[in-house]
Amino acid sequence: MKSLINIALIIVTCKLSILYASTTLSPSRSSNQEYNEILTNTDRFISTIEHKLNRLVKTEINAIRQEFKRLDQSETIDKVIKNYEVLKNSIDSIKDECQIFDVATKNGSKSKIDNLQLSVLALRQSTHRIEKELAIIKKSKITDTKADQLSHPVMFSSNNLHDHEKACTSSDQHTESGIRKIRRDFFAYCEMTQDDGNWIVVLTRFDGSINFFRNWQEYKQGFGNIAGEYWMGLDKIYELTSSKLHELMIVVEDFNGIKKTAKYSAFGISSEAMGYALNLLGSYSGDAGDCLSYHAGMKFSTIDVDNDEWTDGSCSKSHFGAWWYNKCDQSNLNGLYYNYGNIPDQHTDLQGMHWKYDKHTATILKSVKMMIRPIQLTD
């Protein structure tokens, strides 16, 4: 980890040197002299950090890969490698900025320096992400793994009795739907009757007993009653879907008692830093209509965090919900619950819990269940 800390220190030092160069150069010097001095400082930084990064990937990451060869840690290691690639791309971007400094000697010097500083900041943030990944890996070097020993669900091993892949699997003890333990502080409802079972429920609504018009923090952490109306929480959904490839099934029921399903071959969301974006959505099958593909790639929005693509307002505030809104929606499963399908005078169908079967008309729903299941890949 020392090399990572050194990288962070180098970034800070470089940033300070750039600021120093841009603010202390004598006014009598020409623009060319100013740019050349900044370029020299930046080149020195790039050479040093590239050396550090290369040493990191050749020593620490490769060493960790060997240490974890017996465990199923390849996916997390691959994340570290990908983050390393992000760092390399950031360096290339800074190099491009430096080339601009060579020719931009007439005007715009302040904006060019600001752009370089932003590049350095992005590089620093990427370094911190690698540092966290390595900290998780090194902290989880356990051969006799138990759920309450692990601090991060991505690091579940195949020997973990509470591995979420097994928690909702049929067995002699578990053949019916019910609440199961995923890990020490993580319980979920396992649906065993739909489509061969083994589904982990992330959202369920059926009577309007729980208020779903809530803020970002509540959607992040989750709320409701696992045995009743319930939202698992974006953090937990991210932890599950980032640890292994999952499929998604949504079961909707209208007030005529008609149930339909929408199934997607893959499903995953990004981290909070990326807005819990719906960054993985596979092919659709079912009879409910594909009302989620319109939302693919969108960040999650709540009443207090507007991440949608609607420039004239907030989809969350307008549609009284929280969802991966676009401009705005073809589904709104966290919208208002209308008892018996009766829409109050001051509200509209778009503000209710709905699914647009035909992508045009919002069908008010009596119940909804959103579930994910790990995909067992075969060679």
N, C-alpha and C positions, 0 to 999 in steps of 0.2 A: 504493500500500500504506500510505501514511502515514495515510490516513483510517481504515483498519482498525485500525492501531496505536492511533490516537487513541480509537477506540471501545473497545478493550480497556482503555486507561488510564481512560476515563470509567467503565467498569463497575467497575474496581478502586476508583476514587475514591468512586463511589457506595456501594459495599459498605462501605467504611471509614466513610463519613459516616453510613450507617444504623447501623452498630455504635456509632459515637460518640454518635449521638443516643439510642440505646437504653440506653447505659451511663452517660452523663454528665449527663442531665437531673436537675435538682434533685428530691429526693424530695418536696418540698413542693408541686410542681406537680400539677395534677389530671391524671387519665388523658386527658381531652380535650386538654389542652395538649401532652402527650407525643405523642399520635397525630397532632395537627395539625402538629407540627414534623417528625415522620417523613414525613408525607404531603407536606409542602412540599419536603423534600429529594428525595423520590422523584419528584414531579412535575417538578422541575427536571431530574432525570436523564433522565426519559422524553422531555421536550421536546428536550433536547440530542441524545440518541442517535437520535431520529427524524429530526432534521435531518441528522445524519451519514449515516444509512442512506439517506435520500432522495438526498443528494448522491452517495453511492456508486453507487446503481443508475442515476442519471441520467448520471453521468460515466464512472466507471471501467468498469462492465460494458458500457454502450453503446459506449464507445470500443473495448473489446476485441472486442465483436461485429463491429464494422466492420473491425478489423485482421484478423480471422480469417474474413472473408466468403468468401475464396477457398478456404479449407480446410474440411474436414468436422469442425468443432469445435462444432457447434450443440448436441450432446448434453451436452457438458461445460458449456457456457454455461448450458444449461437447468438443470443441477445447481446452478450458482451462484444462478440466479434462485430455484430452489426453496428453497435455504438462506436466501435473503433473506426469503422468505415465512415460513420457520420463525422468523426473528428478529422479524418483524412480529407473528406469533402470540404469541411470548413477551412482546412489549411489551403486547399486549392482555391477556395473562394477568396481567401486573404491574398494569395499570390496574384489573383486577377485584379484585386483592388490595388496592389502595389504597382502593377503595370499601368494602371490608370494614372497613378501619381507621376509616372515618368513623363506623361504627355500633357497632363492637366496643369500647366504652369501659369496659365493666364488668369483664371478666376476660379471661384468655387472651392477654394482651399478648405474652408471650414466644413463644408458639407462632405468633402471627401474624407477628412479626418473623422467626422462623426460616423460615416459609414464604416470605416475601418474599426472604430471602437465598438460598433454594434456586432461586427464579425467576431471580434475578440470576445465579447460578452457571450455570444452564441457558443463559441468554442469552450468557454469556461463552463457553461451549463451542461454541455455534452460530457465534459470531463467528470462533473459531479455525478451524472447518471451512471457512468462506468464505475465510479467509486462505490456507489450504492449497490450495484450489481455484484461486484466482487465481495463487498462486505456480507451480502446475503449468502453467497456461495461459501465463503470461508466460515461463516457462523454455523452453517448447516452441514459440516463435515461429520456426519453421524452414521455409523454402520448399523447400530441397533435402533432404528428409527421408530419413534412413537409420536402420535399426533401432538401431544402436549409438550414435546421437545422442540417442535419446529415453530419458527416465528413467521413463516411465509408459506402460503399454500402452494406456490409454484414449485417449492422444493420437496413436495411429497415424494417419497420413494415407494417402490413397488411392495415393500414390506409393511407399509403403514396400514394398520388395521382400520383406520378411519379415512383412508384415501377416498376422495369423493367419487372416484370411479366405482368403488365397491359399495359405498354407503347406500346407494339406491339400487343395488343389484338384487335380484330375487335369490332367496336362499331358503333353507328349511325354517329359519327363524323369521324371515321377512318375505312374506308373499302378498301382504296387503299394503295399501297406501297408508302413509303415516309420517310422523316426524322422526327424522333420523339425525344422528350426530355426524357432522362432516369433519370437524376437528374440535379441539378443546372448547373454543368459544363460538362455534359456528354450527347452528342447527338449521335444517331445511326440511320442507315437506316433500316426500317422495311419492310421485304418482305412479302406481303400478298397474292401472287398468287400461290406460290409453296406449294404443299402438305398441304392444309388447312391453309396456312399462319402463321402469328404470329412469323416469324423468325427474329432474330437480325443478321444483316450481319456483319461479322468480317473481311472478305476479299472479294474484288471484283476487277477483271481485265478484260479488254475487248478491249483495243486499244493501249497499250504500251505507254501511255502519261506520266506515272509516273515511275521513276526509282526505282526499288525494290532491287537493289544491295547496301544495306545500312548497317550501323553499329548497334551494340547492343543497344545503347541509343535510336536510331530512332525506332527500332523495339519495344523497351520497351514502348515508349511514343505514337507511332502511327504516321502515315503520310498520305498524299494524301487528296483527296476531298471526303467527305462523299457521295456526289451526283455523284461522278465519280469513278475513280480508287482509292482504299483505303485499308489501313491496320489499323484496330482499335487500335492496341497496346496491347502488352502482359500484361501490368498492368491491363488494363480494362477487357481483356479476363479472367484473373485470378480472378478479383473482381467479375465478373458475375458468373463464374463457381464454385467459392468457396462459393457463397451465397446460391446456390440451384443446385440440379441435373439438368443437361441439356442434350439434345440430339443434334446430329450434322448431318447436311446434306451438301454435297458438290455437286455442279452442274458443270459439265465440258462440253465444246463444242469444237470440233476440227474444222479444216478449211474446212471440207466437210459439215459443218452445222449440224453434228450429236451431239445431246445432250444426256448425260448420267448422272446418279446420283449414289452417294454412301452415304448411310445413316448409322449412328451408334447410337445405342440405348442409349449410354451415352458418355459424353465427359467432360474432365476437365484437367486443367493444374495446376502445383504447383506454388509457389511464386518465386520471383527472386532469393532468397537465395538458392533455390533448382534448379535453372537453368531453370525455367518455364517448367519443365519436363512434357511430355504428360503422366501423371500418371493415367488417367482414359479414357478408350476407350471401349465402349460396343460392342455388336455383330453387324456384318455388314449385310446390305441388299441393293439391288439395282442392276443395270446393268452395272456399270462402272468398276467393279472389286474392290476387297479389296486391295487398295494400301496404306493404312494407318496403318494397324496392324503391319507391319514390323517396324514402327517407334514408336510403343507404348513403353512407359517407357524411351524414349530418352529425353535428355535435348535439349533445343533450341540452335542452333549455328548460328553465323553470321560471317562476314568477319573478325572481330576483336576478337571474342570469340569462340574458338574451343572446343565444348563439345561432338563431335561425337566419334564413336568407331573405326574410321579408323586410324590405327597407322602410316601409311605412309604419311599422309598429312592432309589437311583440306578439308572436303567435301564442305564447304561453298565457299572457294576460288576456288576449282576445278570445282564446279558446278554452280558458279556465282549466288548464292542465299542465302537464310536463311530459315532454316527449322529444324524439329526434326530429324536431320540426324542420321543414324545408321552407316552403312559401304558401301555405302552411302545412296541410296534412291530407293524407288519404286514410289515416287511422289516428285515433286519439284515445288510446286505451286507459289513460290516466285522467280523462276528462270528468266532468260532473256526472254523478249517478242520478238518473231520472227514474223515480219509482213508477213502476207500471208503464214506463215509456212516456209518461206525461211531461211535456216540456213546459216549464213555467213561462209566464208571459214575458218576463224580462230576459229570457235566455233563448238560444237557438239550438237546432240539432247539432251544429258544429261544435258547440261548447260541451256537449255531452260525451259520454263514453261511447264511441262509435267505430264502425268499420265500414268502409265504402265497398260493398260487394261488387258494384259495377263501376267503381272509381269515380262516380259522379254524385250519387245520393248517399248521404250518411245514414246508416242503419243504427238506430239506438239499441244498445245491447243490455240484456238482462244480466249476463255473466260473461266473464272472460278468464281464461287461464293461459299463462305464458310459461313455457317450460323448456329447459335445455337438457341435453343428454350427451355425454362423451361419445365420440365416434371411435369405434375400434377399427383401426387401420390394419389392413393385411398386406403382406409383401406381394 
